[in-house]
């Protein structure tokens, strides 16, 4: 059993509660994430949830999707184009229809992964990964993209300790954050000491007085997923490695992305 599938489901349910009474018109609201609308974000989550479903249960469908993805990007189109075109084909042009499909979809994905062999290898856009890693990545992406929705709706999210999955990805992609930016990782890796939503203390790597990151697990997760500039958090970095890492942290795949500028990602007031 993959218990992290239940974390993904709970994360999705927290977003579902936020969106359940949203009107079709409200889905057109632009967010602080690259100007994507709420619709764009939900379309992205739904499409890649379905990709996670298919790579586990229907590989032929996943392969067909990846063929379509390559064609879209080679044609000079964007992620938004890809998602919107796919949703139109699925008859999900209205935000409320998309919401209903996403709701059914994430529940099905969670249920399938919950009973899957954690070590089963599944294909993805990059290297293959385990089924456990795939569903944790779905939780991370759901949590990260949902931040922009919480922000634009003026809501402060109340996190739970399932956030540890996201923080863990942030810690374990330390070297990747440097390499994707064409830099050599600075060793040793910093000690990371975070306060969980419950108040528990989470720790990674060897304790080091002069090389560490300390603070809120929520704020750490916001920085490594590039939902916040570190300047807009209370995180404390000590030492060259920790400070440089937090300035470029990127826990997701793809090309290098520039973290948000100070003050550009925040909870909006009504």
N, C-alpha and C positions, 0 to 999 in steps of 0.2 A: 504493500500500500504506500502511496505517496501522500503523506500528510500535508505537504505544502500545497497540494491541490485545494485543500480546504481553506488555506490562507488566501489563495487566489480568488476563490469564490467569495470569501468574506470581504476582500478588498473591493471586488466588483459590486457586491451588494451595498457597500457604503456609498459608492458612486450612484448606484441605482436609486437609492433613497434621496439623493440630492436632485436627481433629474426627473423623478416620477411625475411631478406636476408641471413640468416645463411645457410651454406652448410651442407650436411649430415655428412661430415667428422668433421666439427666443433662441432657437437653435442657430439662427443666423448671426448671433452676437459674436463679434471678433474678440479673441482673447489676446493676452500678452505673449503667447507662444507663436512667434512669427506671423501674427495676424490670422492664424487659423481660427475658424469659427468653432463653436461648441459642436456643431454637426461634423466638421472635419475631424475633430478629435475622436468623437464617438465612432465615426466611420473607420478611422485608422484602427482603433481598438477592436472593432467587430471583424474587420477583414483579417487581421493577424491572429485573432482568436480562432477564426475558421481555418486559417492556415495551420495553426497548432493542432486542431482537430484532425485535419486531413493528413498531416504528416505522420500522425500516430495511427489513424484508422483507415485512411483511404489515400495511400501514397500517389496513386495516379492523378487524383484531383489536385494534390499538392504540386506535383510536377507540372501539371497544366497551368496552374496559377503562376508558378515561377516563370514559365515561358511567357505568359502575358505581362508579368512585371518587367522582364527584360525588354520586351517590345516597347512598352510604355516609356521606359527610361531612355532607351536608345533613340526613341523618337523625340527626345528633348522635353518630355513632359515631367511633371512634378509628382510628389507623393499625393498632393491634394487631387491632382487630375486622376491618378490611379484609383484612389479611394472613391471619388465621386462617380467615375465611370463604372466601377464595379457595383456600387450601390444602385445606380440607375438600372443596370442589367438585372439586379435582384428586386427591383420594384420598391426600393427604399428611399424614394426621393424626399419624403417628408420626415422631419425629425422624429415625430412620434412613432412612425412605422419603423424607423431605424432603431429606436430605443427598444421596441418590442422584440425585434429580431436579435439585437445584442443581448437582451435579457435571457431569452431562450438559449442563445448560443453559448454564453459563458457558463450557464448551468450545465449544459451538455458537456462542454470541454472539461469542466471541473470534475464531473462524475466519471468521465472516461479516464482521466489521468489519475484519479484517486485509486483506481484498481489496477493501474498499469504496473508493469515491472519497472522499478526506478532506473534500472541500468539499460533498458531498451534504448538503442541508438535511433535518433530521428534526424531527418534532413532539415536544413534551414537555409536561409539566404547565404550564410557564411558556412563555417565548418559544421559538420554533424555534432550533435550533443546528446546527452542522456535525456530521457523523458523527465526526470526530476529537474534538471537544469532548464528544460524548455518551459515547464509550468511556473518555475520560479521567475523566469524572465518575463512571463506574461503578467505575473503579479507586479514586478518592478515597473513594467511599461504602463500598466493600468494605474498604479500609484503615481507615477511621474507625470503622465499626461493629464490625469485628473486634477493635479495641482492647479493647472491653468483654469479649469472650470470652477473649482472652489474659489479661486482668486477673483475671477470676473463676476461671479455671483455674490461676492462679498462675504463668503463663508470661511470661517476658520475650521479646518479639519481637525477632528479629534482622533489621533492615531492610537493604534493598539500595538502590542508587542510582536505581532506578525511582521511588523516593520523590520525586524532583525534580518529577514531574508533580503531586503533591499539594501540595508547597511552592509551586509556581508558581501554582496556583489560589489558594492562600492569599495570595500577594503581589498578584495581579491583582484580588482582590476587596476591596482596601483601601477604596475609596470606598463600595462596597456595604455594608461593615460599619458605616459611619457612617449611610448613608441609611436602611437598614432599621431603625435605631434612632431615626430622626427627627432626625438631626444632620447638619450640614454637614461634609464631609471637610476635614481640615486639610491645607493645602498649604504647601510641597511634600511629596510622598510620601516617607516615610523610606527611607533606604538600608538594604538588608537583606543581611547577610553571614552565611551559614550554613555549617557544617561537615557535609559529606555523610557517609553511613555509611562510604564508602570512605576518607574523610579529605580528599577534594577540597574546594575552597572554591567555593560558589555565591554569586553576587551579583546583586542587582536594584536598579535605580534609581541615581541619581547619588550618588557618595560624599559624605557629609556628616558632619562631626565631631560636630555637636550634634543630629543627628536620625537615629537608626539603631536597628536591632534586630540583635543578634548572638547566636550560639550554635549549638546542635545543630539540624540539619534535622529530626530526629525530634521534638524537643520543640517546635519551631516548628509543625510539622504537627499535633501533638497539640493545641496551643492554638488554631490557626485552625479546626480541625474540632470544637472544644469537647470534646475527650477528656480534657483536663487544665486545671486552673487554672494561669495563669502563675505563681502563687505556689509551685506545686509543681514548677517547672522551674528551670533555671539560666540561662534566657534573660536577656540584659541589654538593657534599653531605655534610650535616651538621648533626651531631649527630650519635649515635650508631645505631639506628634503620635504618635510611636512608642508612648509609654506609654498614651495613651488608646485607641489602636488595639488593642493587645494585650489590653486589659481588656474589649473588646467584640467581638473578632474573630469573624467568622462567614463561612465561605467557601462555605456552602451556601444554596440558595434557600429561600423560605418566609418566614414572619413572623419577627420578632425572637425569638431564643432567649437565655436567660440562661446564660452560661458556668458550668461546675460550680464550686461553692464550694471553697475550699482544703481539701485532704485528703479529698474525697469520691470522687475517681477515682484509683485507684492499683492496683498489682499486689497482689492478695490473697495472703496466706500461708496455706499449708495447715493 
